[in-house]
Amino acid sequence: MINRTRVVTAATLALLWTMAAPAHATPQMFSQAKSAGMPVKNCQYCHVAAAPKKETFKPEDLNERGKWLLAEKDKTKAKSVNVEWLKNYPGGQ
Protein backbone atom coordinates (compact mmCIF):
# COMPACT_ATOMS: atom_id res chain seq x y z
CA MET A 1 0.00 0.00 0.00
CA ILE A 2 2.81 2.42 0.86
CA ASN A 3 4.67 1.64 -2.38
CA ARG A 4 1.53 2.20 -4.43
CA THR A 5 0.99 5.58 -2.74
CA ARG A 6 4.58 6.57 -3.52
CA VAL A 7 4.21 5.54 -7.15
CA VAL A 8 0.98 7.50 -7.53
CA THR A 9 2.53 10.53 -5.83
CA ALA A 10 5.65 10.37 -8.00
CA ALA A 11 3.58 9.99 -11.17
CA THR A 12 1.40 12.93 -10.19
CA LEU A 13 4.41 15.14 -9.47
CA ALA A 14 6.02 14.14 -12.76
CA LEU A 15 2.84 14.99 -14.63
CA LEU A 16 2.54 18.38 -12.93
CA TRP A 17 6.21 19.14 -13.64
CA THR A 18 5.76 18.23 -17.31
CA MET A 19 2.69 20.46 -17.60
CA ALA A 20 4.43 23.36 -15.88
CA ALA A 21 7.68 23.14 -17.88
CA PRO A 22 6.46 25.10 -20.95
CA ALA A 23 5.36 27.97 -18.74
CA HIS A 24 9.01 28.60 -17.84
CA ALA A 25 9.89 29.57 -21.41
CA THR A 26 8.84 33.22 -21.09
CA PRO A 27 10.75 33.99 -17.88
CA GLN A 28 13.73 32.08 -19.29
CA MET A 29 13.65 34.17 -22.47
CA PHE A 30 13.37 37.32 -20.36
CA SER A 31 16.47 36.30 -18.38
CA GLN A 32 18.38 35.36 -21.52
CA ALA A 33 17.59 38.70 -23.16
CA LYS A 34 18.68 40.55 -20.03
CA SER A 35 21.91 38.51 -19.90
CA ALA A 36 22.54 39.32 -23.56
CA GLY A 37 22.57 43.01 -22.65
CA MET A 38 19.13 43.94 -23.96
CA PRO A 39 17.35 46.74 -22.04
CA VAL A 40 14.53 44.40 -20.99
CA LYS A 41 12.39 45.70 -18.12
CA ASN A 42 9.26 43.58 -18.48
CA CYS A 43 7.34 41.39 -20.90
CA GLN A 44 6.32 44.42 -22.92
CA TYR A 45 9.75 44.39 -24.51
CA CYS A 46 8.17 41.92 -26.99
CA HIS A 47 4.50 41.73 -25.95
CA VAL A 48 1.69 44.27 -25.84
CA ALA A 49 0.39 43.03 -22.46
CA ALA A 50 2.44 43.51 -19.31
CA ALA A 51 1.67 39.96 -18.17
CA PRO A 52 0.80 37.77 -21.18
CA LYS A 53 -0.76 34.38 -20.54
CA LYS A 54 0.38 31.37 -22.51
CA GLU A 55 -3.14 29.94 -22.61
CA THR A 56 -4.57 32.96 -24.43
CA PHE A 57 -1.53 33.93 -26.54
CA LYS A 58 -2.14 35.13 -30.09
CA PRO A 59 0.53 36.51 -32.45
CA GLU A 60 -1.45 39.77 -32.48
CA ASP A 61 -0.50 40.13 -28.80
CA LEU A 62 3.10 40.86 -29.81
CA ASN A 63 4.52 44.30 -30.43
CA GLU A 64 6.72 44.99 -33.49
CA ARG A 65 9.81 43.46 -31.84
CA GLY A 66 7.90 40.33 -30.88
CA LYS A 67 6.40 39.99 -34.35
CA TRP A 68 9.88 40.36 -35.84
CA LEU A 69 11.19 37.59 -33.56
CA LEU A 70 8.32 35.33 -34.59
CA ALA A 71 9.06 36.06 -38.26
CA GLU A 72 12.75 35.22 -37.70
CA LYS A 73 11.71 31.93 -36.10
CA ASP A 74 9.60 31.10 -39.14
CA LYS A 75 12.26 32.30 -41.58
CA THR A 76 14.97 30.16 -40.00
CA LYS A 77 12.56 27.26 -39.41
CA ALA A 78 13.69 27.15 -35.79
CA LYS A 79 11.69 25.28 -33.17
CA SER A 80 11.72 28.25 -30.82
CA VAL A 81 12.74 31.89 -30.69
CA ASN A 82 16.40 32.57 -30.03
CA VAL A 83 16.79 35.74 -27.95
CA GLU A 84 20.23 36.31 -29.48
CA TRP A 85 18.34 37.41 -32.61
CA LEU A 86 17.36 40.56 -30.72
CA LYS A 87 20.86 41.89 -31.43
CA ASN A 88 19.88 41.99 -35.12
CA TYR A 89 16.48 43.64 -34.64
CA PRO A 90 16.33 46.47 -37.19
CA GLY A 91 14.21 48.71 -34.93
CA GLY A 92 16.96 49.22 -32.35
CA GLN A 93 17.05 48.10 -28.77
N, C-alpha and C positions, 0 to 999 in steps of 0.2 A: 504494500500500500504506500509506503514512504517513497519507494523508488518510482512508482507511477506518478505520484504527486510531483516529484522532482523533474521527471521527464516532461510532464504537462507544463510545469512552470518554465522550464528551460525553452520549450517549444514556443510558448506564449511570448517570452522575452525576445526570442530570436525573431519572431514574426513582427513584433512591435518595433524592434531595431531596424528591420528591413524596410518597414513602412515609413519610418522616420528618416532614413538615410537620405532620400532625395531632397528633403526639406533643408538639408545642410548646404546645398549647392549655393544658394544666394548669399548667405553669410560668408561662405568660403570665397566666393568670387569677390565680395566686398573686401575681404582681408587681402586677397591676392592683388587687387587693384591698388590698395593702399600701400602694400609692400613694394609694388612696382613704381611707386612715386607719383601716382595719380592723385589729384586733389579731391579725393572721395570724402564726402561728409555724411552722406546717407544714401538710401536706395534711389533717390531722385537723380543721382548721377546718370542713371540709365533708364529709370522708370518715371512715369508721370506721378504715380501715387507714392506717398512717403513710406507706406508699409504694404507693398503688394503681397497678394496671397497667391500661392501656387495653384490652388484649386480653381481660382477664377481668372487666371492669367489669360490675356489675349494679346497678340502682337501690337494691337492698337494702344495698349497700356504702356508702351515704350516711348521715350522721347527720341529725338533724332539720333543721339549717340547709341541708344539701345537698338533702334532699328538698323543702324549701320552695323553694329555687332552681329545682329541676327542675319543680315545680308552677307556679311563676311563668312559666317558659319555655313550658310547655304552655298556660297561661292566656292569655298574650300572643301565642301562636302565633309566637314568635321562633324563629329558626334556631339560636341558641345562647344560653347563659346570659350575662346582662349582670351583671358583678360590682357595678355601681352599685346593683342591687336590694338588695344586702346592707344598705344604709342603711335600708331599709324592713322588714327582718326583724323580726317581732314578738317574737322571743325574746331580743332584746338583742344586744349585740356579743359 
